[in-house]
């Protein structure tokens, strides 16, 4: 297996493992495949995302898809999700996700991937967008304040500092249904305060 053969056979833009490469090149053993991957990594043709997971560096890859694959199950949310939905004006450089598994952080050649643990009963409100699992707008909003509840202030200046925007795009009925499932009094109080402020 040389680089040209690899690029011709292996699907582009998708993370892969040595075992998956073996499906395309069954005549090779895993040790040989791993040696090839090691060499290509040194030549900066591929990026090691985590143990036994790589992606072709020469292709355009979606960081959301990478985030989903690095740590499963998980969905995009929090700051990265708020930026995606244009609920905050600034770009976010870390790719933030939510998982029912333990909290984890992974840094590699493509960026910093952050995973926050959430209770299994709160692992909902996400969908596939271009093959990427991402929280819907309302769940992103609630996830963010759920994980930052110790920092919230019931003050107008605090809301101004958050620089929230496009709040009219939130579906209030859906937001309140989701909010009931959290069963956190302070979160409900803050969301009510926030909604009243933005009218």
C-alpha positions in Angstrom: 0.0 0.0 0.0 1.5 3.3 -1.1 0.1 6.8 -0.6 -1.5 7.0 -4.0 -3.3 3.7 -3.5 -4.4 4.8 -0.1 -5.9 8.0 -1.4 -7.7 6.2 -4.2 -9.4 3.6 -2.0 -10.0 5.2 1.4 -13.0 7.6 1.6 -12.0 11.2 1.9 -12.6 13.5 4.8 -13.6 10.7 7.2 -11.5 9.6 10.3 -10.2 6.0 10.0 -8.6 3.3 12.1 -6.0 0.7 11.1 -8.8 -1.9 11.2 -10.8 0.1 8.7 -7.8 0.4 6.4 -7.4 -3.4 6.6 -10.9 -3.7 4.9 -9.6 -1.9 1.9 -6.2 -3.7 1.9 -7.0 -7.2 3.2 -3.7 -8.5 2.0 -1.8 -6.4 4.6 -1.5 -7.2 8.3 -2.2 -4.6 11.0 1.4 -4.2 11.8 2.3 -3.2 8.3 -0.7 -0.8 8.2 0.3 0.8 11.5 3.9 1.2 10.2 2.5 3.0 7.1 0.4 5.3 9.2 3.3 6.1 11.5 5.4 7.0 8.4 2.7 9.2 6.9 2.1 10.9 10.2 5.8 11.8 10.3 5.5 13.2 6.8 2.5 15.2 7.9 0.2 13.5 5.4 -2.2 12.4 8.1 -3.1 13.6 11.6 -3.4 11.3 14.6 -6.6 12.3 16.4 -6.3 9.9 19.2 -5.1 6.3 19.7 -5.9 4.3 16.5 -7.8 7.1 14.9 -6.4 9.2 12.0 -7.6 11.6 9.3 -6.1 12.7 6.0 -4.4 16.1 6.5 -4.6 17.0 2.8 -8.4 17.0 2.7 -10.9 19.5 4.0 -12.3 17.9 7.2 -15.2 19.1 9.3 -14.1 19.6 12.9 -17.7 18.8 14.0 -17.4 15.3 12.5 -14.0 14.9 14.0 -15.3 15.9 17.4 -18.1 13.3 17.1 -15.6 10.5 16.2 -12.9 11.2 18.7 -15.2 10.6 21.7 -18.4 8.6 21.2 -21.2 9.1 22.0 -21.2 12.9 22.0 -22.8 15.9 20.2 -21.6 19.4 19.5 -23.0 22.0 21.9 -22.0 24.8 24.4 -19.8 27.6 23.1 -19.1 26.0 19.7 -22.8 25.4 19.2 -23.8 28.9 20.2 -21.3 30.3 17.7 -22.6 27.9 15.0 -26.1 29.2 15.5 -24.8 32.8 15.6 -26.2 33.3 19.1 -22.9 34.8 20.1 -20.8 37.0 17.8 -17.3 35.8 18.4 -15.7 32.7 16.8 -14.9 29.9 19.2 -11.6 28.1 18.8 -12.2 25.0 21.0 -14.7 22.4 19.7 -17.1 21.9 22.6 -19.2 18.8 23.0 -21.5 17.1 25.5 -21.3 13.4 26.4 -22.9 11.0 28.8 -19.4 9.6 29.5 -16.7 11.2 31.7 -15.4 14.7 31.0 -12.4 14.7 28.6 -10.2 17.0 26.6 -8.2 16.0 23.5 -5.7 18.2 21.7 -4.2 17.2 18.4 -3.0 18.7 15.1 -6.5 19.9 14.2 -7.5 21.7 17.4 -8.7 21.4 21.0 -11.7 19.1 21.6 -13.5 19.5 24.9 -16.2 17.1 26.2 -18.4 17.8 29.2 -20.2 15.1 31.0 -24.0 15.4 31.3 -26.5 13.1 33.1 -27.9 10.4 30.8 -31.4 11.8 31.2 -30.2 15.1 29.9 -28.5 13.6 26.8 -31.2 14.7 24.3 -32.1 17.5 22.0 -29.6 16.8 19.2 -29.9 15.9 15.5 -27.7 15.1 12.4 -26.7 18.2 10.4 -24.5 17.2 7.4 -23.6 13.9 9.2 -22.6 15.8 12.4 -24.4 15.3 15.7 -25.2 18.7 17.1 -27.6 20.0 19.7 -30.4 22.1 18.3 -30.4 25.8 19.0 -32.5 25.5 22.2 -30.5 22.7 23.7 -27.2 24.5 23.0 -28.5 27.5 24.9 -29.6 25.4 27.9 -26.5 23.2 27.9 -24.3 26.3 28.1 -26.0 27.8 31.1 -26.4 24.4 32.8 -22.7 23.9 32.8 -22.0 27.6 33.7 -24.7 27.9 36.4 -22.2 28.8 39.1 -21.1 31.9 37.2 -24.5 33.3 36.1 -25.7 36.6 37.6 -29.2 37.9 37.7 -28.0 41.3 36.4 -28.4 43.3 33.3 -24.7 43.9 33.0 -24.0 40.2 33.0 -26.4 39.7 30.1 -24.7 42.5 28.2 -21.3 40.9 28.8 -22.6 37.6 27.3 -23.3 39.5 24.1 -26.1 37.2 23.1 -27.7 37.9 19.8 -30.5 36.5 17.5 -32.5 35.5 20.6 -35.7 35.8 18.5 -34.7 32.6 16.7 -35.1 30.5 19.9 -38.3 28.5 19.9 -39.7 29.4 23.3 -42.2 26.5 23.6 -39.5 24.0 22.8 -37.0 25.8 25.1 -39.4 25.6 28.1 -40.2 21.9 27.4 -36.5 21.1 27.5 -36.0 23.3 30.6 -38.6 21.2 32.5 -36.5 18.1 31.9 -33.5 19.7 33.6 -35.3 20.0 36.9 -32.9 22.7 38.1 -34.5 25.6 39.9 -31.7 28.1 39.4 -31.5 27.3 35.7 -35.2 27.9 35.3 -35.0 31.2 37.2 -32.1 32.4 35.1 -33.6 31.4 31.8 -36.9 33.2 32.8 -34.8 36.2 33.7 -32.9 36.1 30.4 -36.1 35.7 28.3 -37.8 38.6 30.1 -34.8 40.8 29.4 -34.8 40.0 25.7 -38.6 40.3 25.5 
